[in-house]
Amino acid sequence: MESKREKGGLQAWILNTPRYHKRAALVIIDLSLLSFALWASFSFRLGTLYVPTSGATVALMIAAPLICVATLWWFGIYRLVTRYVGYRGTSQVVMAVALGTLVWSLIVFMTGQNGVPRTAIILFGVAAAVLLALVRYAIKLLLESANIRVPPLRVDAPLKPTLIYGAGRMGIELLANVRRARDREVVGFIDRSPTLWRQYVMGVKVHAPQRLPRLIERQGIAEVLVALPGNQRRERRDVLKELEQLRVAVKVLPAYEDLASGQVDVSNLRDVEVGDLLGRDPVKPNVELMTRNTQGKSILVTGAGGSIGSELVRQVVQQSPRLLVLFDISEPALYKIEIEILEALAKLPDHAPKPVVKAVLGSVLDAKLVNDVIADNAIETIFHAAAYKHVPLVEHNPIAGLSNNAFGTSIVAECALKAGVERFVLVSTDKAVRPTNTMGASKRLAELVLQSLAAEQGSTVFTVVRFGNVLDSSGSVVPRFRQQIRAGGPITVTHPEVTRYFMSIPEAAELVVQAGAMAKGGEVFVLQMGDPVRIDDLARLMVRLSNLEVRDENNPDGDIAIDYTGLRPGEKLYEELLIGAHTDETEHPRIFKSDEPFLLAPDLRNELDQLKAAMGARDLTTIQSILLRTVEGYRPFQVTMSVDRTDAVAEPAWSDAISQTIH
């Protein structure tokens, strides 16, 4: 036990001591080994323990190690990062010792010291090179025992001049794999740590970030590979923002936790995505919150094939539920997520707990089916993500949108209450706040349904989780812009001042599960979304990330044009997350609780009955009147287009049809 502690302490010292202290220690070790090699060579050659007999001989014995250390320094050996010494570092040590030995031998012969055997000089050079190489490999092996390893290299002549941003473990492993792939020549590392600047790692020099533009210009850099670990996500985002200003292709390695194999490989390299620049530093999920209402439970996820629904399924299945029911109206989407989950479970060890997975194809408007699914499977927790969410599409099909979003939620919630489901979590949207479109109004109605049921204090805990846009969800601007860029443009942006909140799909799903676990009933949880992003800036960013330029008045020779098409029906310039101004903190730093106004159950039922009758008669005038008096802040008509106001909206598509309503 004691030896292990000492070993760990030595490893820690090697890793954590400032580089200049480690360099001085290595010089002292080299001087000691060189002196020993010289004395041993003389003793072996003379067949006795050698003792210098004159002052001149003592001076020569002292000079030999000093000369060799000087040549080692001149060769840059002390700028090498010792734990990354490979065959190239070893060859440099041998050449430096050989040169030092040669210089010393010339001094010996020029001073007329004929008593120094020539064989001893040769033995000294060989012994010194071996000892210095061995001590470096010993340090490397010591650190490998702490799982700090470096893959073997191969000598190939890469083609594409490349820089690696990040000289840490990921960067080193990437360098090794790049050399194997033979398609790039890594001409340098870039790293923000000043202690690494002008050092050599695996024979490659480390540069300061300030030298990037000059290196790109002078060495014709074609590509920068970013290799920064997950705990440096903020730094990675800052680095990518720096690189987007430079005329160079950029690829990024996912964080270690995102790599399926846990190992870095060239095949893991991918183009920079918007999420890399807009995403936030991750907050580690609260395990207790993640498992509180999922572990060992029977779970139903509606809309399980959608962007949020499918990620909820992935998050929930990791918490070892007893049963997981996937419910969706789309056959292809439902089949895709079912196969994905079943394949993932099949890869688990035999002893690992595996939930039963069922896929149910149907609509949330089918009350009989919903009731049977909940009752037959003894559902304990429901995540309700089923919704029509595309604003223009719902605006042109208001009755379908209201039916699915508002009445579908009401049906599932009533069935949950009847069956005694423990917890019901509604996935909502910032578009429900003072909505200017039918989709937002329908989602606010869904929120009101849950708030009114919670106020009746039944056995089921009803709660709402509200957040903004998620990156790369179906129908969002990111995949559409990506497709338009591939087609050569133009990119279509509705208005230069449109802004939206963005969050990654995995983070949103994690927070939904955790928020639902904290609910007591009737709360509206609001996720902290960060700063809003201008869609125009997002479009320009995606063009630059594709190593292209925006074509506009200032750059008529650019690659991709941006067309402004005007706000779509029901679209706001700005989205909001709160109806009221008051929020309370919760157990999670990115989840807040808001006290929102709501209607009592009898009043809401009366309004919903009238709305249902108007929808059945396709009476759009009455539908809009009911929404105006029921959904707070709902303003369907165009008020202003001033970019200085948050209420700038476009007139809903179905307002023109009011005059043509069938009476």
N, C-alpha and C positions, 0 to 999 in steps of 0.2 A: 504494500500500500504506500509505503514511504517513497519507494522508487517511482511509482506512478505519479505521486504528487510533485516530486522533483522534476520529472519529465514534463509534466504539464506546465510547471513554472518556467522551464527553459523554453518551451514552445511559446508560451505567452510573452516571455522576454524578447525572443527573436521577432515576433510579430509586432509587438507594441512599442519597442524602443525606437526613438527617433533614428532616422536613417544615418545621420552623421555619426551617432554613437556606435551604431552597428558597423559602419564603415571603419571607424578607428579600431574597433575590436578585431575586425577581420585583418587589418594591417598588422596588428600585434601578433595575431595567430600566424600569419604568413611569415613574419620576421622570425618567429620562434621555429617554425617548420623548416624554413630555409637554412637557418643556423644549424639545426639538427642534421639536415640532409648533407650539409657541407662537412660537418665533423664526422658523420657516419661514413661518408665517401672516403675521406682521408684515412680513417681507422681501418676500413675494409681493405683499402689498397695497400696500406703499410703493415697490415696484420697485427696491429696493436692499438691500444687506446691512444688516439693522437692528442699530443699537447704541443701548442706552438712554442718554438724555441727562440723567437726573436720578436722585437717590436714591429718590424716590417711585416712579418707573417701574421701577427695579430691584427694589424691594420687591414691586410688583405682578407682575412677571415671575416672581419666586420663589414668590409666593403661589398662582398659578394651578396649577402641578403639585401643590403640597401639598394644596390644596383638593380637587382631583380624586382624589388618592390617598385622602384621607379619605372621600370619597363612595364610592369603590370598596370600601374597608374596610367602610363602613356597609352596603353592599349585599351583603356576604358574598362578594365576588369572590375574596378571598384564602383563603377556606375551600373553594373549589371545587378538586377534584382536576384539575389542568390537562390531563392526558392524556385525561380524559373530558369535556372541554368540548364541548357540542353547541350547537344553535341557541339553547337557553334561556340558556346561559352567555353567549353572544355578545350576546343582547338585554339581559341584565343589565349587561354592560360598557357598552353604548351608553347605557342609561338612567343609569348612574352617572356617566359622562362628561358627559352632557347636564345632569344636575343640578349637577355640579361647575362646569361652564362658566357655568350660570345664576347660581349663587351668586357666582362670581368677577366676572361682568359687573355684578351689582348693587353689589358692593364698588367696582368701577371708577367707576360713575356716582355713587355716594354720596360718594366722595372727590373728585369734581370733576375727574377726570383726563380732560379733554375731548380730549386729544391721542391717545387710544386709538381707532382706527377701529372702527366697529361691524362692518364686514365682516371684519376680522381676528379678532374674537371668534367669529363664525360659522365661519370657516375653521379656527380652532383646535379648536373642538368636533368638527367633521367629521374633521379630520386625526388628532386624538387618538384618537377612537373607532376609526378604521380601523387605526391603528398598533398599538393595544393588542389589538385582535381578531386582527390578523395575527400578532403575536408568539406569541399563544397557539396559533393554528393551526400555526405553524411548529414549536413544541414538539411538538404532537400528531403532525405529519407525521414529525418526527424519530424519535419513538417507534414510529410505524407501520412505519418502516423496520426496526425490530427485531421486527416481527410482533406489536406490541401495538396491536390494532385495536378499534374500537368500532362496532357496527352502527348504521346511521341510525335515528333515532327518528321516531315520528309522533305527532301531537297528537290523542289520543282521550280520551274520558272513561270510564275503567274503572269497574267496578261494585263488585267485592268488595275491601274494605280488606285489604291484604296487606303483610306484611313479608318481606324477603329476608334470610336469614342468610348473610352472606358478601359483602363488598364488593370481592372480587377479580375476576379476569377472568370466571369463570363467572357470578358475580352480575351483572356489568355486561351480559354477553350475554343473560342471562335477563331482566333489566330491559327491554332493547330488544325482545325477543320478546314479553314480557308486554304491553308497550304496543301492539304490533301486533295482538295477539289481542283487545284491547278488553274482556276479561272480568274484569280485576282492576285495582285502583288500588294501586300500590306507594306506601305512605305513608312508608316508611323502610327503611334498611338496619340490620342488626345485625352488628357485627363485634367480635372480641376484641382487635383492634389499637388500643391507646390513641391512636396517632398519627392515626387516622382519626375518632375520636369528635368530634362536632359539626362535622365537615367535610361538604361537599356533593359528591356524585358524581352527575353527570348531573341535577343539580337536586334530588336526593333526599338528605335528611340521614342521616348515619350515627350510630347510637346505641350506647351500651354495652350489653352483655348484661343488666346489672343493671336496666335500664329496661324489660325485656320485659314483666313483669306489668303495670306501669303503662300501657304503650303499648297492650297488649291490652285493658285495661279502659277507658281513656279514649277510644281511637280506634275501638273496636269491631272490632278485628282479627279477621277470620274465618279467616285462613290464614297459615301461615308456610312459606315456600319455602326449603329448605336447599340452598345452592349452594357446596359446599366440594370442592376437588380431591382426587384420589386420594391424594396424599402427606400429606393431613391426615385420614386415615381415623379415627385415634384421636380427633382433635378432633371429627370429625363424630359419632362415637359418643357422646362426652360431651355434645355439643350436643343430640342427640336424647333423651338421658336427661333433660336439663333440660326439654326441651319436652314430654315425656310427662306431666309433672306439671301442665301448664297446660291449661286448657280451650280448646284451639284445634286446628284441623285442621292437619296437617303433611304436606307433600310434599317429596320429595327428588330431586335430580338425581343420576344415576349419575356416577361419576368419569369424567374425559375418556377414560381407557383403556377404559371400558365402553361408550362411545358409538360406535356403528357409523360415524357420519358424522364424528366428531371435532368437531362443532359443537353448541352448546347450543341447544335449542329447547323451547318450551312442551310439545310433544308428548312430550319425554323425561321430563317430570315423572311421578313415580309415588308411590304411597303408601309410607310407611315400612314396611319389612319387618323381620322378626325378625333376619335376618342383618346388618342395619345396626347393630343394638344388641349382638348376640352375637358378630359377626365380629371378627377380630383384624386388626391392621395387617399388610398383606401382606409376605411376604419374597420378594424377587425370585428367581425360579427360577435355579438354577445351570445355565447353558446347556450346559456340558460334561456334566453329569449327565443332562440331559434328552435329549441326542443320543447319548450313549455307546452305548446298546443299541437305538436306534430309527432313527437316520439311515442310510438306505441298506439297512435291514434288511427282512426278511420277517417281519411281525408277525401274531400271532393273538390276538384278544381274545375270550374266551368270556364269555357273558352281556352281549354288546355292546349289547343294547337296554335294559339296566337303568340305574338311576340312576348308579352308579359306572362301569359298563361303557361307557355311552355317552359319559361325560365323558372316560374314558381314550381312547376312539376320537378324540375332538376334540383332546385334547392330543397324541396320537401322530401324527395326520395333519399337525400343524403342524411336525413334526420331519423331514419329507421322507423317510418310509420308502420302500422299493422296492415293497413289496406289503403290503396291509392286508386281513386276512380277518376279517370280522365273523361271529361264531358265536352263535346264540341259538335257543332252543326256541319263542319267541313270534314268530309271524309278524307281527302288527301292530308290535311293538316293533322287530323287525329291519328291517322295511320303512321305518319312520320314520327310524331312524338312517342307513340306507343312502341314502335320498333326501337327507337333510340334508347328508351328507358329499359326495355327488356334486354337489349344487347349489353347495356351497362351493368345490369344486375347479373347477367350470366358470367361476367368477368370477375365477379367478387368471389373470394374464397368460399368453400362449401360451408364453413362454420359461421360465416357472416350472416347477420339477420337480413332477410330479403322480404319486402312487403309483397302482398298480392296486388297485382296491377290489373285493373279492368278498364276497358275503353267502351264508352257509351256514345253512340251516334244519335244526336237528336237536338231539339231546340229547347231553349229555356222557356218558351211560350207553351210547351206541352206540359200542362200542370200534372196530368196523370203520370207521365213518364218521370218527371222530376220527383214527384212524391214517392213513386215506387223505388227509384234509385236511392233516395235518402233513407227510406224505411228498410229496404231489403239489405242494405249494406251497413246499417247502424252508423250512419255518418255522424262524426263528432265535431269536425271543423270543416267549414266551407270557405274557400277562396273564390270569390265571384269576379272573374275577369272577362266574362262573355259580354261583348258590346260591339256595336258598330261605331267606329271612331273617326272615320275620315270625314272631315267637316264639309267639303263641297258635295260629296256623295250623299251624305245624310241631308244636306240642305235641299237637294233635288228630290229626295225621297223621304220627306219628313214623317210620314205615317209609319213607314217601316222602321225608321230610326227610333221613334218614340215607343213603338210596340216592343222592340227588342230591348232597348236600354232601360226604359222606365218600367213597363209592365212585365218584362222578363225578370227584372230584379225583384219586383213585387211578388211574382209567383214563386220564385226560388226562396225568398225570405219568408213568405207565409208557410210554405212547405217545411222550411227549417224550424219555424216556431212550433208548428203542429207536431213535428216529430221529436221535439226536444233537443235539437242540435245545440251543442255547447257554445259554439262560436261561429259568427258569420262575418267575414271581412270583405268589404266591397272595395274593389280597385277603381278609383275615380281619377279625375283629371283637372288640371287648372282651368280648363275651358268651361268648367261648371261655375266658375266665379264670375258674376255679372255677365252672363253669356250674351253673345251677339249672334248666335247661330243655334240651330235646332239640336245639333249634337250636344253642345254644352248645356242647353236647357234640359234635354232628356237625361243627362247624367246628374244634373242638380235635382231633378225629380227623383232619380234613384237614391240620391243621398237623403232626400226628405223622407222617402219611404222607410229607410233604415232608422233615421232619427226618430220618427214617430213611433215605430215599433219598439225602439229602445225605451222611449218615454213611458210606455205601458208597463214596463218592468216585468217582462216575462222571464222565462228561464234561459232564453238564448241571449248571449251577449252580441249585440249588433254594433259594428263600428265601420268607419270609412277611412281609407288612406288615399290622400290626394297628392298628386305630383304632376310635373310637366312632361315635356317630350322625352322620349328615350332614343338614344343614338341607334341608328340602323334598324329600327323597327319597320315592319312592313308599311310601305306607303310614305315613309318619312322622307325628308329632303335629302338626307345623306345618300341612300342608294340611288335616288333619282338623279342627283347631281353627278354621281359616279358614272352612271349610264350615259348621261349627256356629255361628259368629258370624253368617254371612250368613243362616242360617235363624232367627236370633233366640234361639239357645241352647236348652238349656243346653250348656255345655262339660263334657265328661266327663273327669275326671282320676282315675286309679286310686287315688292316695294322696297326701295333702298333702306328704309328705316324699320322694317319689320324685325322684331327681336323675339327670341324664345329662350326658355330655360331648357337645359339638356342634362341628362343623366344616363349612365350606362345601364343596359338592361339587367345585368347581374346585380348591380348595386340596388336598383329599384326593387327587384324581387326580394332580395335579402331584407331590405328595410320594410317591405310590406309584411313579411312573416314576423319580423320583430315588433312592428307597430301593433299588429293584431294580437300579439301575446300580451301587450301591456293594457289592452282595452278593458274597461269596466262596464261599458255600454253607452252608446250615444255619442261618443267622441268623433271628431273629425281630426285625424292625424294629418299633418302637413310635413312633407319631407323637405329638408333644407337642400335647395337646388343649386346654390352657388350664384354666380353672376350670370345675368342674361347675355345671350350672344346674338349679335346682328346676323341675320341670314345672309346678307350681302357679304359680310366679312367671312362667313363660313364658306360661301361659294368661292371667293378669291383664294382662301386658304387651301381648299381642295385642288384648285388649279395649280397652285405653287407646289403642293405636295406631289403632284403628278409630273413635276419637273417641266411645267409649261408656264406660259405667261398669259395674263389677261389682256385681251385686245380691247382697247378703248381709245378715247381721244388722245390721251397722253402716250399711248403705245399702239399706234395703228398696225404695227407689224406683229402684234401678239398672236397667240395661238387660239385662245378660246374667248368668245364674246359673251357678255352677260346682257340678257334682254329683260327689261322690267315690264311685266304684263299687267300690273294693277292688282289690287286686293281682290281675292276671290269672294264669292257670296258668303256672308257671315263671318269673314275673317277680321281679326283685330290686328292692330299694329303691335300691341303689347298684351301679354297675358299676365294674370294675377293668380296668387295662390290662396288669398284670404278674402272672405267676405267682410268679416270684422277685423279690427286692428289688434285684438288681444290674443296672444298665444302664451302657453306655458311650456316650460322645459319638461323633458321626460327622462327616463333612464338612459336614453341613447342621445348622443350629442347632435345627431342629424335628424331627429324626429321631434316634432313639436305638436302640441295639442291645442286645438282652437275650439272655442265655444261659439258655435254658429247658430243663427236663428233657425227655427223650424216650425212647421204647422202641427197642431195636435191631430191625432189619428182620425177622429171623426171629420174634421174639416178637410184633411187631405183626401180621405176616402171619397168625400162628396165631390171634390175637384176632379179626382181621377175617374169617377163614374161619368161625370160630364165630359171629360176629355175622351174617354173610351167611346161614348156615344157619338161625339163629333167626329172622331176618327172613323167610326163605322159608316157615317154618312159622308165622309170625305169633305166635311165642312171646314175648310181651311181658315175661314174668318173666325169661327168660334174657337178652333184649335189655338190660333194665335192669341185670342183674347184671354183664354184660360192660362196660357203660358205667361202672359203679361202680368196677370194678377197673382199667379202662384209662385213663379220663379223670381226671386228678388234680383233686381238689377238687369233683368232681361230687356234688351233694347234691340229689336230686330231691324230697325230702319237706319239708313245712313244718316249720321249726324254731322260729321265733319271729316275732312281729309287732312287736317293740319297735323304735321308730324310732331308738334309740340304737345298733343293731347293723347291720352291713353284710350280715349273712346272713339278713335277713328276706326270706322268699320265700313264694310261694303253692304249694300242692300241685299237681303236674302233672296235667293232665286225664286222661292215660292211665293213671295209677296206679290209678284205680278199676276200670279194665278188666282189671287183672292177674288178679283172681279169676275172671274170665270167659274166660280164655285157653283157646283150643281146644288140647287136648292131643293 
